[in-house]
Amino acid sequence: MGTYINSGYEAFAEINDEDYVDKTGLIALVNRTIGTRSKLTCVSRPRRFGKSFAAKMLTAYYDCSCDSHKLFDDKDIAKTTDYQKFLNRYNVICLDITGFTSEAKENGRSLRELPSMIKSAISRDLCEAGFKGEAGETLNELLLRYVQQPGGKPFIFIIDEWDAPIREAKGDEAAQEAYLNLLRGWFKNINFTPKAVAAAYMTGILPIKKDASQSAISDFEEYSMLKPLQFGKYVGFTEDEVRALCQKHGADFARMKQWYDGYAFKNVGSVYNPNSVMKAIRNDDFDSYWTETSAAEGLMDYISKDYNGMVQTIAELVGGIEVKMEAAGFANDLTTFRGKDDVLTLMTHLGYLAYDSETKAVRIPNEEIRQEFQRAIHEVKHEETLKRVAESDRLFLDTIRGNEEAVAVQIEKIHREETAPLHYNREDSLRSVIKLAYYTYRDYYVQLEELPGGDGYADVVYIPRKDSEWPVLVIELKWNQTAEGAINQILRKKYPDALKNFGKKILLVGISYEKEAPDGVRKHTCRIIEYSRQQ
């Protein structure tokens, strides 16, 4: 019928190719909401996680102006009992809000004009279909009359990038409020919503913007990267889906997992970034494709925020340590930050961090995002961060050069500054000390924890990247031993056995300190030797 109303199935047909991963089960979730109190759904996820694909799929399924059987009869949705009940049975209004924001900017228009631009676009579609507005009639009145005409059908609203005005007009509260009022008029209007709206599906990067009343559009059921619930398997590709793609195209699944796994949801397991997986397959190259699709703002802007504890938190994340996060109170925008927890919450919504809802902690999910963090920390204009980077880089060089005293001094400094007295002698704290001290390792190495080898597990092992001539580092941190004793443990338990065929020089690094120092100063000592394969 038109550009925005009943636009047909062509957009979905274009992506429904031989590599299409069947996500039509999402339709069944939306079907359950139609005509119920839960008919308003907002799903937020990062860029390039298939939001637009879902919008095209839903439009093709519900649009009453076309016959979409050929696109869905062989899909999972066709196996459900309600498949025919909802297929091509509704008027659909499908809006990509980024298209309107781009048009406004290109034409020098204020984002405060977005609501009128959107209303005009919908009215033009109706007019071109021979359904004209009457004098003084509002758009809602026109849409309601359209629904109530003989043979009329209610609307399903599908709004892609719903939060674009919140992100693009981040300093203009009037523009944001005008846009939110448009949404309120559709979805929080007792004279319109129950009569004209069968269901709504909104998707974007951010959850719904909060205001003084906590939520500007409070009737929506929300599913975000913090808690996607039943929508978790539709956030990205599941592990089984990625494994099947790798088998089909002869791609290395283990490397695919290393590069793009890391997001995980309850009852779903691992979830992968679809865009990155498909580009790795099509390019036959594992790399960071995140730079090409940077989410909303540069990562550097966020990790440069000068909040208490932010520098240490970034160091812990880059070092591979999970960090506790309190997400409650985040305002769901790009400007309202009360502290580092709000910054971490935003970075989770943007996909830079993965959140564990059970431990309430975040971490860097995979190699792709680790590389982005590594690039960013070298560019941050923040004195304390730059100091940490320089210290970590110098520690690597001191380790490789066998400068035992310098290594001991730096590990002692990190241990003293970063570890609470209560946890000073815990095994996990000792591993964290090593990871914090060597936290720029991603420039040179892949980090492995508790590598199984011989008769035990090495604390932390750094494997040099393929294009590097640097040695393997096996690092053990112990208390109440000599540094030589830590080396002997590495040898006795045969940790290097798993590395013998790696073809690189192996350095064994033993570090020790006194558990209960009489003067309160736990002096660290270090021993570094080259491993002989005859040992």
C-alpha positions in Angstrom: 0.0 0.0 0.0 2.6 2.5 1.0 6.0 3.4 2.4 5.0 3.3 6.1 1.5 1.7 6.1 1.3 -1.9 4.8 4.7 -1.8 3.0 4.6 -5.4 2.0 7.0 -8.3 2.4 9.7 -7.3 -0.1 12.1 -6.1 2.6 12.0 -9.4 4.4 12.1 -11.4 1.1 15.4 -9.7 0.4 17.1 -11.0 3.5 15.4 -14.4 3.5 18.3 -16.1 1.6 20.1 -19.3 2.0 22.0 -18.0 5.0 19.0 -16.7 6.8 18.9 -17.9 10.4 15.3 -18.7 11.3 14.2 -16.3 14.1 10.5 -16.5 13.3 9.9 -17.9 16.8 9.9 -14.3 17.9 6.6 -13.9 15.9 5.0 -16.4 18.2 6.0 -14.3 21.3 4.4 -11.3 19.7 1.3 -13.2 18.7 0.7 -14.1 22.3 0.4 -10.4 23.2 -2.1 -9.4 20.5 -5.2 -7.9 22.0 -4.1 -8.4 25.6 -2.9 -6.1 28.3 0.6 -7.0 27.4 0.3 -6.0 23.7 3.0 -3.3 23.9 6.6 -4.8 23.6 9.9 -3.0 23.7 13.1 -5.0 22.9 16.4 -3.2 23.2 19.7 -4.6 22.0 23.0 -3.2 20.5 23.5 -2.2 17.0 24.0 -4.9 14.4 22.2 -7.4 16.5 19.4 -7.9 14.0 16.9 -5.3 15.2 16.0 -4.2 11.6 15.8 -7.8 10.4 13.2 -8.5 13.1 11.2 -5.4 12.1 11.2 -6.5 8.5 10.1 -10.1 9.4 7.2 -8.9 11.6 6.0 -6.5 8.9 6.0 -9.2 6.3 4.1 -11.6 8.6 1.3 -9.3 9.8 0.8 -7.1 6.7 -2.8 -7.6 5.4 -2.0 -6.2 2.0 0.0 -9.2 0.8 0.2 -13.0 1.0 3.4 -14.0 2.8 2.8 -17.8 2.9 5.8 -18.5 0.7 8.1 -16.7 3.1 7.0 -18.4 6.2 5.5 -21.8 5.4 9.0 -23.5 5.8 9.9 -21.5 9.0 9.5 -22.4 12.7 6.5 -20.1 13.0 4.5 -22.3 10.6 4.7 -25.1 13.2 2.7 -23.1 15.8 -1.1 -23.5 16.2 -1.7 -19.8 15.7 0.3 -19.4 12.5 -2.7 -18.9 10.2 -4.7 -17.0 12.7 -2.4 -13.9 12.6 -0.7 -14.2 9.2 -1.5 -11.2 7.0 -4.4 -10.2 9.2 -3.5 -6.6 10.3 -2.8 -3.2 9.1 0.9 -2.5 9.8 2.6 0.8 10.5 6.3 0.2 10.2 8.6 3.2 11.0 12.4 3.3 11.0 12.9 6.4 13.2 16.6 6.8 12.1 15.3 7.6 8.6 13.3 10.6 10.0 16.2 11.8 12.1 18.6 11.7 9.1 16.1 13.5 7.0 15.7 16.2 9.6 19.5 16.7 9.9 20.0 16.7 6.1 17.4 19.4 5.7 18.6 21.5 8.6 15.4 20.9 10.6 15.2 20.7 14.3 14.6 17.3 15.9 11.6 19.0 17.6 9.9 18.7 14.2 10.1 14.9 14.2 6.6 14.3 15.4 5.1 16.4 12.7 7.4 14.8 10.0 6.2 11.3 11.1 2.6 12.3 11.2 2.8 13.8 7.8 4.4 10.7 6.3 1.7 8.5 7.7 -1.1 10.9 6.5 0.5 10.9 3.0 0.3 7.1 2.8 -3.4 7.2 3.8 -4.1 10.0 1.3 -2.3 8.1 -1.6 -4.5 5.1 -0.7 -7.6 7.3 -1.2 -8.3 7.8 2.5 -8.1 11.6 3.2 -8.3 13.4 6.4 -11.2 15.8 7.1 -10.8 19.4 8.1 -9.4 19.7 11.7 -9.0 16.0 12.0 -6.0 14.8 14.0 -3.9 11.9 12.8 -5.2 9.7 15.6 -8.7 10.5 14.6 -7.9 9.7 11.0 -6.3 6.3 11.9 -9.2 5.4 14.2 -11.7 6.2 11.4 -9.5 4.0 9.0 -9.7 1.1 11.5 -13.5 1.5 12.0 -14.5 1.6 8.3 -16.2 -1.5 7.0 -13.7 -4.3 6.7 -11.2 -2.3 8.6 -8.5 -3.9 10.7 -6.6 -2.6 13.8 -3.0 -1.6 13.5 0.2 -3.4 14.6 2.9 -0.7 15.1 6.5 -1.8 14.4 9.0 0.9 15.3 12.7 0.3 14.6 15.3 2.4 16.3 12.6 3.9 18.5 15.2 5.6 20.7 17.0 7.5 17.9 15.7 10.9 19.0 16.7 10.2 22.6 20.3 9.5 21.3 20.4 12.1 18.6 18.8 14.9 20.6 20.6 14.1 23.8 21.0 17.7 24.8 17.5 18.8 23.7 14.9 17.9 26.3 12.2 19.7 24.4 12.8 17.5 21.3 12.8 14.4 23.4 9.6 15.3 25.1 7.8 16.2 21.9 8.7 12.7 20.5 7.7 10.9 23.7 4.4 12.7 23.5 3.8 11.3 20.0 4.4 7.8 21.4 2.1 8.5 24.4 -0.6 9.6 22.0 -0.5 6.2 20.3 0.2 3.9 23.2 -1.0 5.6 26.4 -4.3 7.0 25.1 -7.6 5.5 26.4 -9.4 6.9 23.4 -7.1 5.5 20.8 -4.9 2.6 22.0 -7.6 0.1 23.0 -9.6 0.6 19.7 -6.8 1.0 17.1 -3.7 -0.8 18.4 -3.7 -4.6 18.2 -0.1 -4.7 19.3 3.2 -2.8 19.1 6.8 -3.9 18.8 9.5 -1.3 19.4 13.2 -2.0 19.2 16.2 0.2 19.8 19.5 0.4 21.7 18.2 1.9 24.9 15.3 0.8 27.1 12.4 3.3 27.4 13.4 6.7 28.6 12.6 7.4 32.2 11.2 10.7 33.4 10.0 12.0 36.8 7.2 9.4 36.8 9.9 6.7 36.1 8.7 5.8 32.6 7.5 8.0 29.8 5.6 5.1 28.2 4.9 2.9 31.2 2.6 0.4 29.6 5.3 -1.3 27.6 6.8 -4.7 28.6 10.5 -4.2 28.3 13.2 -6.7 27.4 16.8 -5.5 27.5 20.4 -6.7 27.5 20.1 -6.8 31.3 17.1 -9.2 31.3 15.8 -10.2 27.9 13.8 -13.1 29.4 11.9 -15.1 26.7 13.4 -12.8 24.0 16.9 -13.9 25.0 17.3 -16.4 22.1 16.3 -13.7 19.6 18.9 -11.1 20.8 21.5 -12.6 18.5 22.7 -16.0 17.2 22.7 -18.9 19.6 25.6 -21.3 19.9 23.8 -24.0 18.0 23.0 -21.6 15.2 26.6 -20.4 15.0 27.9 -24.0 15.1 25.6 -24.9 12.2 26.7 -21.9 10.2 30.4 -22.9 10.7 29.7 -26.4 9.6 27.9 -25.2 6.5 30.7 -22.8 5.5 33.7 -24.7 6.8 34.5 -22.0 9.4 36.5 -22.6 12.5 33.9 -22.8 15.3 36.5 -22.5 18.1 37.9 -19.3 16.8 34.4 -18.0 16.1 33.6 -18.6 19.8 36.7 -16.8 20.9 36.0 -13.8 18.8 32.3 -13.3 19.0 30.9 -15.3 22.0 30.5 -13.9 25.4 27.0 -12.6 25.8 24.9 -15.1 27.7 21.3 -15.2 29.0 19.4 -17.5 31.3 17.9 -20.6 29.6 19.6 -19.6 26.4 23.4 -19.9 27.0 25.8 -18.2 24.7 24.7 -15.5 22.3 26.8 -14.1 19.4 26.8 -10.8 17.5 25.1 -11.8 14.2 26.7 -9.1 12.1 30.2 -10.1 13.1 29.6 -13.8 12.7 28.3 -13.4 9.1 31.1 -11.0 8.2 33.7 -13.4 9.5 32.2 -16.2 7.4 31.8 -14.1 4.2 35.2 -12.5 4.5 36.9 -15.8 5.7 38.6 -13.6 8.3 38.3 -13.3 12.1 38.6 -9.6 13.0 36.9 -6.9 14.9 34.0 -5.6 12.9 32.8 -3.5 15.8 34.7 -0.4 14.7 32.7 -0.3 11.5 29.5 -0.3 13.5 30.4 1.8 16.5 27.4 1.9 18.9 26.0 5.4 19.3 29.2 6.9 20.8 32.9 6.1 20.9 33.9 3.8 23.6 36.6 6.2 24.7 34.0 8.8 25.7 32.6 6.4 28.3 35.8 5.0 29.8 37.1 8.5 30.2 34.3 9.5 32.6 36.0 10.9 35.7 33.9 9.0 38.4 35.3 7.6 41.6 36.7 4.1 40.9 36.2 4.3 37.1 39.9 4.0 36.2 40.3 0.9 38.4 37.1 -0.6 37.1 38.2 -0.2 33.5 41.6 -1.8 34.4 39.8 -4.7 36.0 37.6 -5.2 32.9 40.5 -5.0 30.5 42.4 -7.5 32.7 39.6 -10.0 32.3 38.0 -9.5 35.8 34.2 -9.4 36.3 33.0 -6.2 38.0 29.8 -5.8 40.1 27.3 -3.4 38.7 24.1 -1.8 40.1 21.8 -1.0 37.2 18.8 0.4 39.1 18.3 4.1 38.5 19.9 4.3 35.1 17.9 7.0 33.2 18.1 5.2 29.8 19.8 8.1 28.0 23.3 9.1 27.0 23.7 12.1 29.3 22.4 11.4 32.8 25.1 9.7 34.7 25.3 9.6 38.5 28.4 7.5 38.7 30.3 4.6 37.2 27.4 2.2 37.6 25.4 4.3 35.2 28.3 4.3 32.7 28.7 0.5 33.0 24.9 0.1 32.5 25.0 2.1 29.3 28.0 0.2 28.0 26.0 -3.0 28.6 23.1 -1.7 26.5 25.5 -0.7 23.8 27.1 -4.2 23.8 30.5 -3.2 25.1 29.9 -5.3 28.2 28.1 -8.5 29.0 25.9 -8.7 32.1 25.3 -11.8 34.3 21.9 -11.3 35.9 22.7 -13.9 38.6 26.0 -12.5 39.8 25.0 -8.9 38.8 28.4 -8.4 37.3 29.7 -7.3 33.9 32.7 -8.3 31.8 34.2 -7.7 28.4 32.5 -10.4 26.4 34.9 -11.5 23.7 38.0 -10.8 21.6 36.3 -8.4 19.3 35.3 -6.1 22.1 38.6 -6.6 23.9 40.4 -5.1 20.9 38.2 -2.1 21.0 38.9 -1.6 24.7 42.6 -2.0 24.1 42.6 0.6 21.4 40.6 3.0 23.5 42.7 2.8 26.7 45.8 3.9 24.7 43.9 7.0 23.5 42.2 8.1 26.7 43.2 11.5 27.8 43.2 10.5 31.5 46.4 10.8 33.5 45.8 7.8 35.8 44.8 5.6 32.9 47.8 6.5 30.9 50.0 5.8 33.9 48.5 2.4 34.3 49.0 1.6 30.6 52.7 2.7 30.8 53.3 0.6 33.9 51.7 -2.5 32.4 53.7 -2.1 29.1 56.9 -1.7 31.1 56.1 -4.7 33.2 55.9 -6.9 30.1 59.3 -5.7 28.9 60.8 -6.2 32.4 59.4 -9.7 32.5 60.7 -10.7 29.1 64.1 -9.1 29.8 64.4 -11.0 33.1 64.4 -7.9 35.3 63.3 -9.7 38.4 63.5 -6.9 40.9 61.4 -4.5 38.7 58.8 -7.2 38.2 58.6 -7.8 42.0 58.3 -4.1 42.8 55.4 -3.6 40.3 53.5 -6.7 41.3 53.9 -5.6 45.0 52.5 -2.2 44.1 49.4 -3.6 42.4 48.8 -6.1 45.1 49.0 -3.4 47.8 46.9 -0.8 46.0 44.2 -3.0 44.5 43.5 -5.8 47.0 41.4 -5.4 50.2 43.3 -6.7 53.3 40.6 -9.3 53.9 41.1 -10.8 50.5 44.9 -10.4 50.2 45.7 -14.1 50.4 42.8 -15.6 48.4 43.7 -17.5 45.2 41.2 -15.6 43.1 42.7 -12.3 44.4 46.2 -13.4 43.5 45.1 -14.2 39.9 43.4 -10.8 39.8 46.6 -9.1 40.8 48.4 -10.7 37.9 45.7 -9.8 35.5 45.6 -6.2 36.7 49.4 -5.9 36.6 49.6 -7.2 33.0 46.4 -5.6 31.8 47.7 -4.3 28.5 48.5 -7.9 27.5 46.0 -7.9 24.6 48.5 -5.9 22.5 50.8 -8.9 22.5 49.1 -12.0 24.0 46.1 -14.1 24.6 45.4 -14.6 28.3 44.5 -18.0 29.7 43.5 -18.8 33.3 44.1 -22.1 35.1 45.5 -23.7 32.0 45.5 -27.5 32.5 48.9 -28.9 32.1 50.7 -31.9 33.7 49.4 -32.4 37.2 47.6 -29.1 37.9 46.5 -25.8 36.6 48.8 -22.8 36.0 47.5 -19.5 37.5 47.8 -17.3 34.5 49.4 -18.1 31.1 50.1 -15.5 28.3 50.3 -17.0 24.8 51.9 -14.7 22.3 49.9 -13.9 19.2 50.8 -15.7 16.0 52.6 -12.8 14.4 54.7 -12.2 17.6 58.1 -13.6 18.4 57.6 -12.9 22.1 57.9 -15.9 24.6 55.1 -17.7 26.4 54.7 -16.5 30.0 53.7 -18.9 32.8 53.1 -16.9 35.9 52.6 -18.2 39.5 52.0 -16.0 42.5 52.4 -17.6 46.0 52.8 -16.7 49.6 55.2 -17.9 52.2 57.5 -19.5 49.7 60.6 -18.3 48.0 60.2 -17.1 44.4 62.4 -20.1 43.5 59.8 -22.3 45.3 57.0 -20.9 43.0 59.2 -21.9 40.0 59.7 -25.3 41.5 55.9 -25.7 41.8 55.5 -24.9 38.1 58.1 -27.5 37.3 56.9 -30.1 39.8 53.3 -29.9 38.6 54.5 -29.8 34.9 52.4 -26.8 33.9 54.4 -26.2 30.8 53.6 -29.7 29.4 50.6 -28.2 27.5 52.9 -25.7 25.9 55.8 -27.9 24.8 54.7 -28.1 21.2 53.9 -24.4 20.8 57.2 -23.6 19.2 58.0 -20.6 21.3 60.4 -19.9 24.1 58.7 -20.3 27.5 59.5 -18.1 30.5 58.5 -19.3 34.0 57.8 -16.4 36.4 57.5 -17.2 40.1 56.5 -14.4 42.5 56.2 -14.8 46.2 55.6 -12.7 49.3 55.3 -13.2 53.1 51.7 -13.9 54.1 52.1 -12.3 57.6 55.0 -9.8 57.4 56.1 -8.5 60.9 56.3 -4.9 59.8 53.1 -5.1 57.8 54.9 -4.7 54.5 54.6 -7.9 52.4 57.7 -7.7 50.4 57.5 -9.5 47.0 60.3 -11.4 45.3 60.5 -12.7 41.7 62.4 -15.3 39.8 62.3 -15.7 36.0 63.9 -18.6 34.2 63.7 -19.9 30.7 62.0 -23.3 30.5 64.0 -26.1 29.0 62.0 -28.8 27.3 64.4 -31.3 29.0 63.3 -30.2 32.4 
